[in-house]
């Protein structure tokens, strides 16, 4: 009996640390599985062709490229940089506006077609958030305008007026795999202007990267994306 008691006691003493070790191992495994959900998968480089195509119906043209990091086919931090040209004349008032400058956006995409262990990296719908900004100069010329106070006619010819704007964007998009390493992507964005800096005698009509200078506008992108896998 004494021998049996010693064996049982020894087994209990050995089981306790083994159970504690197993619990710690389980915690570490769960912790690793959580981090693996956001494992770095690679980098994507994209070019927007929607802005160039929009020149067929608008008086401005824009082009941009973007770099996005892929974490677990789930979260994609994005940085976008582009250049915008605008040269337009209002047919009714005869006022001409010209501006061309770079613009920048930074934000994140989130893949909604996500599973706990294997989010879909090929075809998915995503949500997006962006913060955009641009510092630029613009020109405004007008035909002769009658002064309502002093009479007479005065034409404005303003050159290199400093302008700046900060805005936010929210929206959604779709990415579809078209070939190995390549995606096509579409996005629709709702833009909200936060701040604007204008000249003393004029107001900018068009903000590079934002669009028509209004409190809020809609925009979109149509991009070709190349995914660079990094192991």
DOVOKOL-134455 format. One record per residue (C-alpha): x negated, y, z; residue in three letters. Coordinates in steps of 0.1 Angstrom, whole numbers, plus 5000, padded with zeros to 4 digits. Layout:
BEGIN
<atom><xx>X</xx><yy>Y</yy><zz>Z</zz><res>ALA</res></atom>
...
REM end
This chain:
BEGIN
<atom><xx>5000</xx><yy>5000</yy><zz>5000</zz><res>UNK</res></atom>
<atom><xx>4972</xx><yy>5024</yy><zz>5008</zz><res>UNK</res></atom>
<atom><xx>4956</xx><yy>5017</yy><zz>4975</zz><res>UNK</res></atom>
<atom><xx>4990</xx><yy>5024</yy><zz>4957</zz><res>UNK</res></atom>
<atom><xx>4995</xx><yy>5056</yy><zz>4977</zz><res>UNK</res></atom>
<atom><xx>4960</xx><yy>5068</yy><zz>4967</zz><res>UNK</res></atom>
<atom><xx>4967</xx><yy>5061</yy><zz>4931</zz><res>UNK</res></atom>
<atom><xx>5000</xx><yy>5080</yy><zz>4931</zz><res>UNK</res></atom>
<atom><xx>4985</xx><yy>5109</yy><zz>4950</zz><res>UNK</res></atom>
<atom><xx>4956</xx><yy>5111</yy><zz>4926</zz><res>UNK</res></atom>
<atom><xx>4980</xx><yy>5110</yy><zz>4896</zz><res>UNK</res></atom>
<atom><xx>5000</xx><yy>5139</yy><zz>4911</zz><res>UNK</res></atom>
<atom><xx>4969</xx><yy>5159</yy><zz>4917</zz><res>UNK</res></atom>
<atom><xx>4957</xx><yy>5153</yy><zz>4881</zz><res>UNK</res></atom>
<atom><xx>4991</xx><yy>5161</yy><zz>4866</zz><res>UNK</res></atom>
<atom><xx>4994</xx><yy>5195</yy><zz>4882</zz><res>UNK</res></atom>
<atom><xx>4964</xx><yy>5211</yy><zz>4864</zz><res>UNK</res></atom>
<atom><xx>4973</xx><yy>5193</yy><zz>4832</zz><res>UNK</res></atom>
<atom><xx>5008</xx><yy>5208</yy><zz>4833</zz><res>UNK</res></atom>
<atom><xx>4994</xx><yy>5243</yy><zz>4839</zz><res>UNK</res></atom>
<atom><xx>4970</xx><yy>5238</yy><zz>4810</zz><res>UNK</res></atom>
<atom><xx>4998</xx><yy>5227</yy><zz>4787</zz><res>UNK</res></atom>
<atom><xx>5019</xx><yy>5257</yy><zz>4797</zz><res>UNK</res></atom>
<atom><xx>4990</xx><yy>5281</yy><zz>4790</zz><res>UNK</res></atom>
<atom><xx>4983</xx><yy>5264</yy><zz>4757</zz><res>UNK</res></atom>
<atom><xx>5020</xx><yy>5268</yy><zz>4747</zz><res>UNK</res></atom>
<atom><xx>5018</xx><yy>5305</yy><zz>4755</zz><res>UNK</res></atom>
<atom><xx>4987</xx><yy>5309</yy><zz>4734</zz><res>UNK</res></atom>
<atom><xx>5002</xx><yy>5290</yy><zz>4705</zz><res>UNK</res></atom>
<atom><xx>5033</xx><yy>5312</yy><zz>4706</zz><res>UNK</res></atom>
<atom><xx>5012</xx><yy>5343</yy><zz>4708</zz><res>UNK</res></atom>
<atom><xx>4992</xx><yy>5331</yy><zz>4678</zz><res>UNK</res></atom>
<atom><xx>5023</xx><yy>5323</yy><zz>4658</zz><res>UNK</res></atom>
<atom><xx>5037</xx><yy>5358</yy><zz>4665</zz><res>UNK</res></atom>
<atom><xx>5005</xx><yy>5374</yy><zz>4652</zz><res>UNK</res></atom>
<atom><xx>5004</xx><yy>5351</yy><zz>4622</zz><res>UNK</res></atom>
<atom><xx>5037</xx><yy>5365</yy><zz>4611</zz><res>UNK</res></atom>
<atom><xx>5018</xx><yy>5398</yy><zz>4604</zz><res>UNK</res></atom>
<atom><xx>4986</xx><yy>5383</yy><zz>4590</zz><res>UNK</res></atom>
<atom><xx>4969</xx><yy>5404</yy><zz>4564</zz><res>UNK</res></atom>
<atom><xx>4977</xx><yy>5389</yy><zz>4530</zz><res>UNK</res></atom>
<atom><xx>4962</xx><yy>5414</yy><zz>4505</zz><res>UNK</res></atom>
<atom><xx>4966</xx><yy>5447</yy><zz>4487</zz><res>UNK</res></atom>
<atom><xx>4989</xx><yy>5458</yy><zz>4459</zz><res>UNK</res></atom>
<atom><xx>4981</xx><yy>5486</yy><zz>4434</zz><res>UNK</res></atom>
<atom><xx>5011</xx><yy>5501</yy><zz>4415</zz><res>UNK</res></atom>
<atom><xx>5017</xx><yy>5528</yy><zz>4388</zz><res>UNK</res></atom>
<atom><xx>5051</xx><yy>5545</yy><zz>4384</zz><res>UNK</res></atom>
<atom><xx>5064</xx><yy>5549</yy><zz>4349</zz><res>UNK</res></atom>
<atom><xx>5098</xx><yy>5563</yy><zz>4358</zz><res>UNK</res></atom>
<atom><xx>5084</xx><yy>5599</yy><zz>4361</zz><res>UNK</res></atom>
<atom><xx>5070</xx><yy>5598</yy><zz>4326</zz><res>UNK</res></atom>
<atom><xx>5102</xx><yy>5584</yy><zz>4311</zz><res>UNK</res></atom>
<atom><xx>5122</xx><yy>5611</yy><zz>4329</zz><res>UNK</res></atom>
<atom><xx>5105</xx><yy>5637</yy><zz>4308</zz><res>UNK</res></atom>
<atom><xx>5128</xx><yy>5627</yy><zz>4279</zz><res>UNK</res></atom>
<atom><xx>5158</xx><yy>5643</yy><zz>4298</zz><res>UNK</res></atom>
<atom><xx>5140</xx><yy>5668</yy><zz>4321</zz><res>UNK</res></atom>
<atom><xx>5116</xx><yy>5696</yy><zz>4317</zz><res>UNK</res></atom>
<atom><xx>5091</xx><yy>5681</yy><zz>4340</zz><res>UNK</res></atom>
<atom><xx>5068</xx><yy>5650</yy><zz>4340</zz><res>UNK</res></atom>
<atom><xx>5051</xx><yy>5632</yy><zz>4368</zz><res>UNK</res></atom>
<atom><xx>5029</xx><yy>5602</yy><zz>4373</zz><res>UNK</res></atom>
<atom><xx>5018</xx><yy>5585</yy><zz>4404</zz><res>UNK</res></atom>
<atom><xx>4998</xx><yy>5555</yy><zz>4418</zz><res>UNK</res></atom>
<atom><xx>5002</xx><yy>5537</yy><zz>4451</zz><res>UNK</res></atom>
<atom><xx>4982</xx><yy>5514</yy><zz>4473</zz><res>UNK</res></atom>
<atom><xx>5000</xx><yy>5491</yy><zz>4497</zz><res>UNK</res></atom>
<atom><xx>4987</xx><yy>5466</yy><zz>4522</zz><res>UNK</res></atom>
<atom><xx>5006</xx><yy>5434</yy><zz>4528</zz><res>UNK</res></atom>
<atom><xx>5010</xx><yy>5421</yy><zz>4564</zz><res>UNK</res></atom>
<atom><xx>5027</xx><yy>5387</yy><zz>4565</zz><res>UNK</res></atom>
<atom><xx>5047</xx><yy>5394</yy><zz>4533</zz><res>UNK</res></atom>
<atom><xx>5068</xx><yy>5414</yy><zz>4557</zz><res>UNK</res></atom>
<atom><xx>5054</xx><yy>5449</yy><zz>4564</zz><res>UNK</res></atom>
<atom><xx>5037</xx><yy>5470</yy><zz>4537</zz><res>UNK</res></atom>
<atom><xx>5020</xx><yy>5503</yy><zz>4547</zz><res>UNK</res></atom>
<atom><xx>5019</xx><yy>5525</yy><zz>4516</zz><res>UNK</res></atom>
<atom><xx>5000</xx><yy>5555</yy><zz>4504</zz><res>UNK</res></atom>
<atom><xx>5012</xx><yy>5573</yy><zz>4472</zz><res>UNK</res></atom>
<atom><xx>4995</xx><yy>5601</yy><zz>4452</zz><res>UNK</res></atom>
<atom><xx>5007</xx><yy>5617</yy><zz>4421</zz><res>UNK</res></atom>
<atom><xx>5006</xx><yy>5647</yy><zz>4398</zz><res>UNK</res></atom>
<atom><xx>5036</xx><yy>5667</yy><zz>4387</zz><res>UNK</res></atom>
<atom><xx>5040</xx><yy>5691</yy><zz>4357</zz><res>UNK</res></atom>
<atom><xx>5070</xx><yy>5714</yy><zz>4354</zz><res>UNK</res></atom>
<atom><xx>5076</xx><yy>5740</yy><zz>4326</zz><res>UNK</res></atom>
<atom><xx>5112</xx><yy>5751</yy><zz>4323</zz><res>UNK</res></atom>
<atom><xx>5133</xx><yy>5781</yy><zz>4312</zz><res>UNK</res></atom>
<atom><xx>5168</xx><yy>5786</yy><zz>4323</zz><res>UNK</res></atom>
<atom><xx>5189</xx><yy>5791</yy><zz>4291</zz><res>UNK</res></atom>
<atom><xx>5214</xx><yy>5814</yy><zz>4309</zz><res>UNK</res></atom>
<atom><xx>5192</xx><yy>5837</yy><zz>4329</zz><res>UNK</res></atom>
<atom><xx>5160</xx><yy>5834</yy><zz>4308</zz><res>UNK</res></atom>
<atom><xx>5139</xx><yy>5829</yy><zz>4339</zz><res>UNK</res></atom>
<atom><xx>5109</xx><yy>5807</yy><zz>4333</zz><res>UNK</res></atom>
<atom><xx>5092</xx><yy>5786</yy><zz>4360</zz><res>UNK</res></atom>
<atom><xx>5059</xx><yy>5768</yy><zz>4357</zz><res>UNK</res></atom>
<atom><xx>5041</xx><yy>5746</yy><zz>4383</zz><res>UNK</res></atom>
<atom><xx>5016</xx><yy>5717</yy><zz>4382</zz><res>UNK</res></atom>
<atom><xx>5000</xx><yy>5702</yy><zz>4413</zz><res>UNK</res></atom>
<atom><xx>4993</xx><yy>5669</yy><zz>4431</zz><res>UNK</res></atom>
<atom><xx>5015</xx><yy>5655</yy><zz>4458</zz><res>UNK</res></atom>
<atom><xx>5011</xx><yy>5629</yy><zz>4485</zz><res>UNK</res></atom>
<atom><xx>5033</xx><yy>5604</yy><zz>4504</zz><res>UNK</res></atom>
<atom><xx>5026</xx><yy>5580</yy><zz>4532</zz><res>UNK</res></atom>
<atom><xx>5050</xx><yy>5555</yy><zz>4547</zz><res>UNK</res></atom>
<atom><xx>5060</xx><yy>5518</yy><zz>4550</zz><res>UNK</res></atom>
<atom><xx>5081</xx><yy>5492</yy><zz>4532</zz><res>UNK</res></atom>
<atom><xx>5099</xx><yy>5464</yy><zz>4551</zz><res>UNK</res></atom>
<atom><xx>5108</xx><yy>5431</yy><zz>4534</zz><res>UNK</res></atom>
<atom><xx>5145</xx><yy>5422</yy><zz>4542</zz><res>UNK</res></atom>
<atom><xx>5142</xx><yy>5388</yy><zz>4526</zz><res>UNK</res></atom>
<atom><xx>5122</xx><yy>5376</yy><zz>4556</zz><res>UNK</res></atom>
<atom><xx>5121</xx><yy>5344</yy><zz>4575</zz><res>UNK</res></atom>
<atom><xx>5104</xx><yy>5337</yy><zz>4607</zz><res>UNK</res></atom>
<atom><xx>5078</xx><yy>5314</yy><zz>4592</zz><res>UNK</res></atom>
<atom><xx>5078</xx><yy>5321</yy><zz>4555</zz><res>UNK</res></atom>
<atom><xx>5091</xx><yy>5354</yy><zz>4542</zz><res>UNK</res></atom>
<atom><xx>5097</xx><yy>5354</yy><zz>4504</zz><res>UNK</res></atom>
<atom><xx>5067</xx><yy>5372</yy><zz>4487</zz><res>UNK</res></atom>
<atom><xx>5080</xx><yy>5368</yy><zz>4452</zz><res>UNK</res></atom>
<atom><xx>5115</xx><yy>5384</yy><zz>4449</zz><res>UNK</res></atom>
<atom><xx>5129</xx><yy>5406</yy><zz>4477</zz><res>UNK</res></atom>
<atom><xx>5148</xx><yy>5437</yy><zz>4487</zz><res>UNK</res></atom>
<atom><xx>5130</xx><yy>5461</yy><zz>4509</zz><res>UNK</res></atom>
<atom><xx>5137</xx><yy>5493</yy><zz>4529</zz><res>UNK</res></atom>
<atom><xx>5113</xx><yy>5523</yy><zz>4528</zz><res>UNK</res></atom>
<atom><xx>5104</xx><yy>5554</yy><zz>4547</zz><res>UNK</res></atom>
<atom><xx>5081</xx><yy>5581</yy><zz>4535</zz><res>UNK</res></atom>
<atom><xx>5066</xx><yy>5614</yy><zz>4545</zz><res>UNK</res></atom>
<atom><xx>5057</xx><yy>5636</yy><zz>4515</zz><res>UNK</res></atom>
<atom><xx>5038</xx><yy>5669</yy><zz>4512</zz><res>UNK</res></atom>
<atom><xx>5024</xx><yy>5692</yy><zz>4485</zz><res>UNK</res></atom>
<atom><xx>5005</xx><yy>5724</yy><zz>4484</zz><res>UNK</res></atom>
<atom><xx>5006</xx><yy>5742</yy><zz>4450</zz><res>UNK</res></atom>
<atom><xx>5008</xx><yy>5774</yy><zz>4430</zz><res>UNK</res></atom>
<atom><xx>5036</xx><yy>5784</yy><zz>4406</zz><res>UNK</res></atom>
<atom><xx>5044</xx><yy>5811</yy><zz>4380</zz><res>UNK</res></atom>
<atom><xx>5077</xx><yy>5829</yy><zz>4376</zz><res>UNK</res></atom>
<atom><xx>5086</xx><yy>5852</yy><zz>4347</zz><res>UNK</res></atom>
<atom><xx>5119</xx><yy>5869</yy><zz>4341</zz><res>UNK</res></atom>
<atom><xx>5134</xx><yy>5890</yy><zz>4313</zz><res>UNK</res></atom>
<atom><xx>5141</xx><yy>5927</yy><zz>4321</zz><res>UNK</res></atom>
<atom><xx>5165</xx><yy>5929</yy><zz>4351</zz><res>UNK</res></atom>
<atom><xx>5185</xx><yy>5961</yy><zz>4359</zz><res>UNK</res></atom>
<atom><xx>5177</xx><yy>5975</yy><zz>4394</zz><res>UNK</res></atom>
<atom><xx>5210</xx><yy>5977</yy><zz>4412</zz><res>UNK</res></atom>
<atom><xx>5198</xx><yy>6006</yy><zz>4434</zz><res>UNK</res></atom>
<atom><xx>5174</xx><yy>6028</yy><zz>4414</zz><res>UNK</res></atom>
<atom><xx>5186</xx><yy>6018</yy><zz>4380</zz><res>UNK</res></atom>
<atom><xx>5162</xx><yy>6011</yy><zz>4351</zz><res>UNK</res></atom>
<atom><xx>5149</xx><yy>5977</yy><zz>4341</zz><res>UNK</res></atom>
<atom><xx>5121</xx><yy>5957</yy><zz>4356</zz><res>UNK</res></atom>
<atom><xx>5107</xx><yy>5924</yy><zz>4344</zz><res>UNK</res></atom>
<atom><xx>5089</xx><yy>5901</yy><zz>4369</zz><res>UNK</res></atom>
<atom><xx>5057</xx><yy>5883</yy><zz>4359</zz><res>UNK</res></atom>
<atom><xx>5044</xx><yy>5865</yy><zz>4390</zz><res>UNK</res></atom>
<atom><xx>5013</xx><yy>5843</yy><zz>4387</zz><res>UNK</res></atom>
<atom><xx>4997</xx><yy>5818</yy><zz>4411</zz><res>UNK</res></atom>
<atom><xx>5022</xx><yy>5823</yy><zz>4439</zz><res>UNK</res></atom>
<atom><xx>5014</xx><yy>5800</yy><zz>4468</zz><res>UNK</res></atom>
<atom><xx>5039</xx><yy>5773</yy><zz>4477</zz><res>UNK</res></atom>
<atom><xx>5040</xx><yy>5743</yy><zz>4500</zz><res>UNK</res></atom>
<atom><xx>5066</xx><yy>5718</yy><zz>4512</zz><res>UNK</res></atom>
<atom><xx>5070</xx><yy>5689</yy><zz>4536</zz><res>UNK</res></atom>
<atom><xx>5098</xx><yy>5664</yy><zz>4532</zz><res>UNK</res></atom>
<atom><xx>5109</xx><yy>5629</yy><zz>4542</zz><res>UNK</res></atom>
<atom><xx>5123</xx><yy>5600</yy><zz>4522</zz><res>UNK</res></atom>
<atom><xx>5145</xx><yy>5570</yy><zz>4530</zz><res>UNK</res></atom>
<atom><xx>5157</xx><yy>5544</yy><zz>4506</zz><res>UNK</res></atom>
<atom><xx>5156</xx><yy>5508</yy><zz>4493</zz><res>UNK</res></atom>
<atom><xx>5141</xx><yy>5489</yy><zz>4465</zz><res>UNK</res></atom>
<atom><xx>5137</xx><yy>5456</yy><zz>4447</zz><res>UNK</res></atom>
<atom><xx>5106</xx><yy>5437</yy><zz>4437</zz><res>UNK</res></atom>
<atom><xx>5106</xx><yy>5409</yy><zz>4412</zz><res>UNK</res></atom>
<atom><xx>5077</xx><yy>5387</yy><zz>4403</zz><res>UNK</res></atom>
<atom><xx>5071</xx><yy>5387</yy><zz>4365</zz><res>UNK</res></atom>
<atom><xx>5038</xx><yy>5369</yy><zz>4362</zz><res>UNK</res></atom>
<atom><xx>5010</xx><yy>5356</yy><zz>4384</zz><res>UNK</res></atom>
<atom><xx>4998</xx><yy>5386</yy><zz>4404</zz><res>UNK</res></atom>
<atom><xx>5023</xx><yy>5410</yy><zz>4389</zz><res>UNK</res></atom>
<atom><xx>5056</xx><yy>5425</yy><zz>4401</zz><res>UNK</res></atom>
<atom><xx>5080</xx><yy>5450</yy><zz>4388</zz><res>UNK</res></atom>
<atom><xx>5096</xx><yy>5473</yy><zz>4413</zz><res>UNK</res></atom>
<atom><xx>5126</xx><yy>5497</yy><zz>4415</zz><res>UNK</res></atom>
<atom><xx>5134</xx><yy>5520</yy><zz>4443</zz><res>UNK</res></atom>
<atom><xx>5161</xx><yy>5547</yy><zz>4450</zz><res>UNK</res></atom>
<atom><xx>5153</xx><yy>5574</yy><zz>4475</zz><res>UNK</res></atom>
<atom><xx>5172</xx><yy>5601</yy><zz>4494</zz><res>UNK</res></atom>
<atom><xx>5149</xx><yy>5630</yy><zz>4501</zz><res>UNK</res></atom>
<atom><xx>5153</xx><yy>5656</yy><zz>4528</zz><res>UNK</res></atom>
<atom><xx>5132</xx><yy>5688</yy><zz>4527</zz><res>UNK</res></atom>
<atom><xx>5118</xx><yy>5697</yy><zz>4562</zz><res>UNK</res></atom>
<atom><xx>5098</xx><yy>5729</yy><zz>4555</zz><res>UNK</res></atom>
<atom><xx>5089</xx><yy>5752</yy><zz>4525</zz><res>UNK</res></atom>
<atom><xx>5065</xx><yy>5781</yy><zz>4520</zz><res>UNK</res></atom>
<atom><xx>5074</xx><yy>5806</yy><zz>4493</zz><res>UNK</res></atom>
<atom><xx>5062</xx><yy>5839</yy><zz>4480</zz><res>UNK</res></atom>
<atom><xx>5076</xx><yy>5873</yy><zz>4491</zz><res>UNK</res></atom>
<atom><xx>5094</xx><yy>5880</yy><zz>4459</zz><res>UNK</res></atom>
<atom><xx>5103</xx><yy>5846</yy><zz>4446</zz><res>UNK</res></atom>
<atom><xx>5114</xx><yy>5811</yy><zz>4455</zz><res>UNK</res></atom>
<atom><xx>5100</xx><yy>5779</yy><zz>4439</zz><res>UNK</res></atom>
<atom><xx>5125</xx><yy>5761</yy><zz>4417</zz><res>UNK</res></atom>
<atom><xx>5107</xx><yy>5728</yy><zz>4416</zz><res>UNK</res></atom>
<atom><xx>5085</xx><yy>5711</yy><zz>4442</zz><res>UNK</res></atom>
<atom><xx>5059</xx><yy>5687</yy><zz>4429</zz><res>UNK</res></atom>
<atom><xx>5068</xx><yy>5651</yy><zz>4441</zz><res>UNK</res></atom>
<atom><xx>5101</xx><yy>5663</yy><zz>4455</zz><res>UNK</res></atom>
<atom><xx>5121</xx><yy>5676</yy><zz>4427</zz><res>UNK</res></atom>
<atom><xx>5146</xx><yy>5705</yy><zz>4424</zz><res>UNK</res></atom>
<atom><xx>5141</xx><yy>5727</yy><zz>4455</zz><res>UNK</res></atom>
<atom><xx>5172</xx><yy>5719</yy><zz>4475</zz><res>UNK</res></atom>
<atom><xx>5179</xx><yy>5708</yy><zz>4510</zz><res>UNK</res></atom>
<atom><xx>5183</xx><yy>5672</yy><zz>4499</zz><res>UNK</res></atom>
<atom><xx>5180</xx><yy>5654</yy><zz>4465</zz><res>UNK</res></atom>
<atom><xx>5178</xx><yy>5619</yy><zz>4451</zz><res>UNK</res></atom>
<atom><xx>5149</xx><yy>5603</yy><zz>4433</zz><res>UNK</res></atom>
<atom><xx>5136</xx><yy>5570</yy><zz>4421</zz><res>UNK</res></atom>
<atom><xx>5106</xx><yy>5550</yy><zz>4410</zz><res>UNK</res></atom>
<atom><xx>5101</xx><yy>5522</yy><zz>4384</zz><res>UNK</res></atom>
<atom><xx>5067</xx><yy>5507</yy><zz>4390</zz><res>UNK</res></atom>
<atom><xx>5044</xx><yy>5479</yy><zz>4378</zz><res>UNK</res></atom>
<atom><xx>5025</xx><yy>5463</yy><zz>4407</zz><res>UNK</res></atom>
<atom><xx>4994</xx><yy>5442</yy><zz>4407</zz><res>UNK</res></atom>
<atom><xx>4988</xx><yy>5422</yy><zz>4438</zz><res>UNK</res></atom>
<atom><xx>4952</xx><yy>5415</yy><zz>4449</zz><res>UNK</res></atom>
<atom><xx>4951</xx><yy>5385</yy><zz>4472</zz><res>UNK</res></atom>
<atom><xx>4925</xx><yy>5386</yy><zz>4499</zz><res>UNK</res></atom>
<atom><xx>4918</xx><yy>5355</yy><zz>4519</zz><res>UNK</res></atom>
REM end
